[in-house]
Amino acid sequence: MIDKNFTSNTLADLVKINSVNPDLSKDGAGEEEIALYIDGILKSIDVESHVSVLKPGRVNVTGILKGTGGGTSLMINAHTDTVGVEHMDEPFSARIENGKLYGRGSYDMKGSIAAMLAMAKAIRENKIEHTGDIVLTFVADEEYESIGTQEVIKQYKTDAAIVTEPTDLDVCVAHRGFGIYEIKTKGKIAHGGRHQEGIDANTKMGTLLVELEKLADRLPDEKHHALCGQASMHVPLIKGGQSLFIYSGECTINAERRTLPGEREVEVLQDLQNIIDMLSERDKDFNAEIKPLIWRAPYEVSRDAAIVKKLSQCAAKVLGCQPAYIGHTWWEDSAIIGKTGTDTVIIGPKGGGIHQEVEWVEIQSVIDLATILLKTADDYCGGK
């Protein structure tokens, strides 16, 4: 029922379009071109399509397959932006070799976009009706601030959702979150030859870094999840001082804390604040402040949720074996949708090289994904 040639050709067309997130790379084209391509496909297969411009060059597309009424509704979500293409030889070639299609975004996640479009084409061509609505959301900016899905949840509310991030056709029911924090230590600027007058913000940061390393060492033992692994923390950025021969007046770090389902924003922040408070009590010259910059909540959905059961059952029928339940160690837009109270599960194609120099997706797995999505939509939305 899934048109294999359409799926493969659409996937290649999608990968050939530069949709690198401009907030991640100065050469990023944004999502406008790929959004207009998707909009054209939807209209060509007689699917209601809406284009939403979030800001210049940043565009969402939503396809709606209206139900006849009375059924449960389903959102299927994919992001159209990609990370950058530095050090890639042919990022937009869409080269096919041994059943794999290569290029930036092929696995993360243009294979999923192609599968969603192929599913919609099969529904229209075979005149399949559903009692519930099927809402296909192709969103901007998942790789940075998720402004696309943030906008989608304001406009559409469904009974359940599937986010089609890569899972190698397993069923993902949980993923980690993260918090980004800015921490500054304050010193006192003075000439390097006047040590009695200066307070070195950099060395004060050093004492803080020692304690953060202790926290990072403890976290994997203290906090772990059966599917998502261990909690973690690191310090990706540090900047301090203004010149040689001058005591540093300020030192700044960014700390990244990866969180597990069940961890709360207030508790994670308090753990870091407690370290600062402890050092302040120990050293009268220690002065630091912390500011939360970004919080992306971890997420988990019950395996007993109706959409999870139906997706798992349909995937087993298509694949001939029961897919595993897995968790992801990264964050995804599913947390944003799930926070609204919508049960959200994750499934995507097979591939490799996510955010790496060589990225690929297995074409047959994209076709299998389209079939799984079609069967799941039929079961969940009352196909007839």
C-alpha positions as CSV (number, residue, x, y, z in Angstrom):
1,M,0.0,0.0,0.0
2,I,3.0,2.3,0.6
3,D,4.4,3.7,-2.6
4,K,8.1,2.7,-2.4
5,N,9.3,4.8,-5.3
6,F,7.5,7.9,-3.9
7,T,9.0,7.3,-0.5
8,S,12.5,7.0,-1.8
9,N,12.3,9.9,-4.2
10,T,10.7,12.1,-1.6
11,L,13.4,11.3,0.9
12,A,16.1,12.1,-1.7
13,D,14.5,15.4,-2.5
14,L,14.2,16.3,1.2
15,V,17.9,15.6,1.9
16,K,19.0,17.7,-1.1
17,I,17.4,20.7,0.6
18,N,19.6,22.7,2.9
19,S,17.5,23.1,6.1
20,V,20.3,23.6,8.5
21,N,19.2,25.5,11.6
22,P,20.6,29.1,11.3
23,D,20.9,29.4,15.1
24,L,23.5,26.6,15.0
25,S,25.4,27.5,11.8
26,K,25.9,30.8,10.0
27,D,25.4,29.0,6.7
28,G,22.0,27.5,7.8
29,A,19.2,28.1,5.4
30,G,16.4,27.6,7.8
31,E,13.2,25.7,7.1
32,E,11.4,27.8,4.5
33,E,12.4,25.9,1.4
34,I,11.8,22.5,2.9
35,A,8.4,23.7,4.3
36,L,7.3,24.9,0.9
37,Y,8.3,21.5,-0.6
38,I,6.3,19.6,2.0
39,D,3.4,21.9,1.5
40,G,3.5,21.2,-2.2
41,I,3.5,17.5,-1.6
42,L,0.6,17.6,0.8
43,K,-1.5,19.7,-1.7
44,S,-0.6,17.4,-4.6
45,I,-2.0,14.4,-2.7
46,D,-5.1,16.4,-1.6
47,V,-4.3,16.8,2.0
48,E,-5.3,20.1,3.7
49,S,-2.1,22.0,4.4
50,H,-1.3,25.1,6.5
51,V,2.0,27.0,6.4
52,S,2.9,29.1,9.5
53,V,5.8,31.6,9.4
54,L,7.2,31.8,12.9
55,K,9.8,34.4,12.0
56,P,11.7,35.1,8.7
57,G,13.0,31.8,7.3
58,R,11.5,29.7,10.1
59,V,8.4,27.9,9.0
60,N,6.0,25.2,10.2
61,V,3.8,23.1,7.9
62,T,0.7,21.2,9.2
63,G,-1.2,18.6,7.2
64,I,-4.7,17.7,8.4
65,L,-6.6,14.5,7.4
66,K,-10.0,15.2,8.9
67,G,-12.0,12.4,10.4
68,T,-15.7,11.7,9.9
69,G,-16.3,12.4,13.6
70,G,-16.4,10.7,16.9
71,G,-13.0,9.1,16.9
72,T,-9.7,9.6,18.7
73,S,-7.3,12.1,17.1
74,L,-3.6,11.6,16.5
75,M,-0.7,13.9,15.9
76,I,2.4,12.7,14.1
77,N,5.4,15.0,14.4
78,A,8.8,15.5,12.7
79,H,11.2,18.4,12.7
80,T,12.5,19.8,9.4
81,D,15.7,21.5,10.7
82,T,19.1,19.8,10.9
83,V,22.4,20.5,12.6
84,G,25.3,21.9,10.6
85,V,27.3,20.3,7.8
86,E,30.9,21.2,8.8
87,H,33.5,18.5,7.7
88,M,30.9,16.7,5.6
89,D,32.0,16.0,2.0
90,E,28.6,15.8,0.3
91,P,26.0,16.8,2.9
92,F,23.1,17.3,0.4
93,S,24.0,14.6,-2.2
94,A,21.3,12.1,-1.2
95,R,23.7,9.4,-2.5
96,I,22.2,5.8,-2.4
97,E,24.5,2.9,-1.8
98,N,23.6,-0.7,-0.6
99,G,20.1,0.3,0.4
100,K,21.2,3.4,2.4
101,L,20.7,7.0,1.6
102,Y,23.4,9.4,2.7
103,G,23.3,13.1,3.6
104,R,22.6,15.5,6.4
105,G,19.3,14.9,8.0
106,S,18.7,11.6,6.3
107,Y,18.4,9.8,9.7
108,D,17.6,12.9,11.8
109,M,14.9,13.2,10.5
110,K,14.0,13.5,6.9
111,G,13.5,9.7,6.6
112,S,10.6,10.2,9.0
113,I,9.2,13.1,7.0
114,A,9.2,11.0,3.9
115,A,7.4,8.2,5.8
116,M,4.7,10.6,7.0
117,L,4.1,11.9,3.5
118,A,4.0,8.4,2.1
119,M,1.5,7.4,4.8
120,A,-0.7,10.4,3.9
121,K,-0.5,9.5,0.2
122,A,-1.6,5.9,0.9
123,I,-4.6,7.2,2.9
124,R,-5.7,9.4,0.1
125,E,-5.1,7.0,-2.8
126,N,-6.9,4.2,-1.0
127,K,-9.7,6.4,0.1
128,I,-9.2,5.3,3.8
129,E,-11.5,7.1,6.2
130,H,-11.0,7.6,9.9
131,T,-13.4,8.7,12.5
132,G,-10.6,10.7,14.3
133,D,-8.4,13.5,12.8
134,I,-4.8,12.8,11.9
135,V,-2.6,15.9,12.3
136,L,0.8,15.8,10.6
137,T,3.1,18.5,12.0
138,F,6.4,19.3,10.3
139,V,8.1,21.7,12.7
140,A,11.0,24.1,12.7
141,D,13.9,24.5,15.2
142,E,13.8,21.3,17.2
143,E,17.6,21.3,17.2
144,Y,17.8,24.7,19.1
145,E,14.8,26.3,20.9
146,S,11.9,24.2,19.6
147,I,9.9,27.2,18.5
148,G,8.1,25.0,16.0
149,T,6.5,22.5,18.4
150,Q,6.0,25.3,21.0
151,E,3.7,26.9,18.4
152,V,2.0,23.7,17.3
153,I,0.8,22.9,20.8
154,K,-0.9,26.3,20.9
155,Q,-2.8,25.5,17.7
156,Y,-3.6,21.8,17.9
157,K,-4.7,19.4,20.6
158,T,-5.0,15.7,19.9
159,D,-5.7,12.6,22.0
160,A,-2.2,11.1,21.4
161,A,0.9,11.8,19.5
162,I,3.8,10.0,17.8
163,V,7.1,11.8,17.4
164,T,9.2,10.2,14.7
165,E,12.7,10.7,16.0
166,P,15.2,7.9,15.0
167,T,14.7,4.7,17.1
168,D,15.8,2.0,14.6
169,L,12.1,1.0,14.6
170,D,12.1,0.2,18.3
171,V,9.5,2.0,20.5
172,C,10.9,4.8,22.6
173,V,8.9,5.6,25.8
174,A,11.3,7.8,27.7
175,H,14.1,10.2,27.2
176,R,16.5,12.4,29.2
177,G,16.2,16.2,29.6
178,F,18.7,18.8,30.3
179,G,19.3,22.1,32.1
180,I,21.9,24.8,31.1
181,Y,23.1,27.1,33.8
182,E,25.4,30.2,33.9
183,I,27.5,30.5,37.0
184,K,29.7,33.5,37.7
185,T,32.3,33.9,40.4
186,K,33.1,37.5,41.4
187,G,36.6,38.7,42.3
188,K,38.3,42.0,42.9
189,I,40.3,43.6,40.1
190,A,43.8,44.6,41.2
191,H,47.4,44.9,39.8
192,G,49.2,41.6,39.7
193,G,51.8,43.0,42.0
194,R,49.2,44.0,44.7
195,H,48.1,40.6,45.9
196,Q,46.8,42.0,49.2
197,E,44.2,43.9,47.2
198,G,43.1,41.4,44.6
199,I,40.6,38.5,44.7
200,D,41.0,36.1,41.8
201,A,37.7,35.1,40.3
202,N,39.3,32.4,38.3
203,T,40.8,30.6,41.2
204,K,37.5,30.9,43.1
205,M,35.9,29.3,40.1
206,G,38.5,26.6,40.4
207,T,37.2,25.7,43.9
208,L,33.7,25.5,42.4
209,L,34.8,23.3,39.6
210,V,36.3,20.9,42.0
211,E,32.9,20.5,43.7
212,L,31.1,20.3,40.4
213,E,33.4,17.5,39.4
214,K,32.5,15.7,42.6
215,L,28.8,16.1,41.8
216,A,29.5,14.8,38.2
217,D,31.2,11.7,39.7
218,R,28.4,11.0,42.1
219,L,25.5,11.4,39.7
220,P,25.8,8.2,37.6
221,D,25.7,6.1,40.8
222,E,22.9,8.1,42.5
223,K,20.5,8.7,39.6
224,H,19.8,6.1,36.9
225,H,16.9,5.0,34.8
226,A,16.2,1.6,33.4
227,L,15.9,2.9,29.8
228,C,17.6,6.3,29.8
229,G,20.8,5.3,31.7
230,Q,22.5,7.7,34.1
231,A,22.2,11.4,35.0
232,S,25.3,13.4,34.2
233,M,26.8,16.9,34.3
234,H,29.7,18.7,32.6
235,V,31.1,22.2,32.0
236,P,31.3,22.9,28.3
237,L,32.3,26.5,28.4
238,I,34.5,28.7,30.7
239,K,35.7,32.3,30.4
240,G,37.5,34.4,32.9
241,G,39.9,37.4,33.3
242,Q,40.7,40.4,31.1
243,S,44.4,40.5,30.8
244,L,47.8,39.4,32.0
245,F,49.0,41.1,35.2
246,I,45.5,41.8,36.4
247,Y,43.5,39.9,39.0
248,S,40.4,38.5,37.4
249,G,37.2,40.3,38.4
250,E,34.8,37.8,37.0
251,C,34.8,34.2,35.7
252,T,31.9,32.5,34.0
253,I,31.0,28.9,33.2
254,N,28.1,27.2,31.6
255,A,27.2,23.9,33.2
256,E,25.1,21.3,31.4
257,R,23.1,18.9,33.6
258,R,21.5,15.9,31.8
259,T,18.4,14.8,33.7
260,L,16.2,11.6,34.0
261,P,12.5,11.1,34.1
262,G,11.2,12.1,37.5
263,E,13.8,14.8,38.1
264,R,12.4,18.3,38.6
265,E,13.8,21.7,37.6
266,V,13.6,23.2,41.1
267,E,15.5,20.3,42.6
268,V,18.3,20.3,40.0
269,L,18.9,24.0,40.5
270,Q,18.9,23.6,44.2
271,D,21.6,21.0,44.1
272,L,23.9,23.5,42.3
273,Q,22.9,26.4,44.6
274,N,23.7,24.2,47.6
275,I,27.3,23.9,46.4
276,I,27.6,27.6,46.0
277,D,26.2,28.2,49.5
278,M,28.6,25.7,51.0
279,L,31.6,27.4,49.4
280,S,30.4,30.8,50.5
281,E,30.2,29.6,54.1
282,R,33.7,28.1,53.8
283,D,35.4,31.1,52.2
284,K,34.4,34.7,53.0
285,D,35.9,35.8,49.7
286,F,33.9,33.4,47.6
287,N,31.1,35.2,45.8
288,A,29.1,33.4,43.1
289,E,25.7,33.5,41.5
290,I,23.8,31.1,39.3
291,K,21.3,31.8,36.5
292,P,19.2,29.1,34.8
293,L,19.4,29.6,31.0
294,I,17.5,26.6,29.4
295,W,15.4,23.9,30.9
296,R,14.1,20.9,28.8
297,A,12.2,18.5,30.9
298,P,12.8,14.7,30.7
299,Y,9.9,12.6,29.6
300,E,8.3,9.2,30.0
301,V,5.0,7.7,28.8
302,S,3.3,4.6,30.3
303,R,3.6,1.4,28.3
304,D,0.0,0.9,29.1
305,A,-1.1,4.1,27.2
306,A,-3.4,3.2,24.3
307,I,-1.1,4.8,21.7
308,V,1.9,2.9,23.0
309,K,0.1,-0.4,22.9
310,K,-1.3,0.1,19.4
311,L,2.0,1.3,18.0
312,S,3.9,-1.6,19.5
313,Q,1.3,-4.1,18.1
314,C,1.3,-2.6,14.7
315,A,5.1,-2.5,14.5
316,A,5.3,-6.1,15.5
317,K,2.9,-7.0,12.6
318,V,4.9,-5.1,10.1
319,L,8.4,-6.2,11.3
320,G,7.5,-9.8,12.2
321,C,8.9,-9.4,15.7
322,Q,8.2,-7.5,18.8
323,P,10.0,-4.2,18.9
324,A,12.0,-3.4,22.0
325,Y,11.0,-0.7,24.5
326,I,13.9,1.8,24.6
327,G,14.9,5.2,26.1
328,H,16.9,8.0,24.5
329,T,19.8,9.7,26.3
330,W,19.0,13.0,24.5
331,W,16.0,15.4,24.6
332,E,13.2,15.6,22.0
333,D,10.1,17.6,21.3
334,S,8.0,14.7,22.7
335,A,8.5,16.3,26.1
336,I,6.8,19.5,25.0
337,I,3.8,17.6,23.6
338,G,3.6,15.3,26.5
339,K,3.6,18.2,29.0
340,T,0.2,19.2,27.6
341,G,-1.2,15.8,28.9
342,T,-1.1,14.2,25.5
343,D,0.3,10.6,25.6
344,T,3.3,10.7,23.3
345,V,5.4,7.9,22.0
346,I,8.5,7.9,19.7
347,I,9.4,5.7,16.7
348,G,11.7,6.3,13.7
349,P,13.7,4.6,11.0
350,K,17.0,2.7,11.1
351,G,20.3,4.5,10.3
352,G,23.4,6.0,11.7
353,G,25.7,9.0,12.0
354,I,23.3,11.3,13.9
355,H,25.0,14.7,14.2
356,Q,28.1,13.2,12.7
357,E,30.2,13.6,9.5
358,V,28.6,10.6,7.7
359,E,24.8,10.3,8.2
360,W,22.6,7.7,6.6
361,V,19.2,6.1,6.7
362,E,18.1,2.6,5.6
363,I,15.5,3.2,2.9
364,Q,13.6,0.0,3.6
365,S,13.2,1.1,7.2
366,V,11.6,4.3,6.0
367,I,9.1,2.3,4.0
368,D,8.5,0.1,7.1
369,L,8.0,3.2,9.2
370,A,5.4,4.5,6.8
371,T,3.5,1.2,7.0
372,I,3.7,1.2,10.8
373,L,2.3,4.7,11.0
374,L,-0.5,3.9,8.6
375,K,-1.6,0.8,10.5
376,T,-1.3,2.6,13.9
377,A,-3.4,5.5,12.6
378,D,-6.0,3.1,11.3
379,D,-6.2,1.3,14.7
380,Y,-6.1,4.4,16.8
381,C,-8.2,6.8,14.8
382,G,-10.9,4.4,13.7
383,G,-10.0,3.5,10.2
384,K,-12.7,2.0,8.0
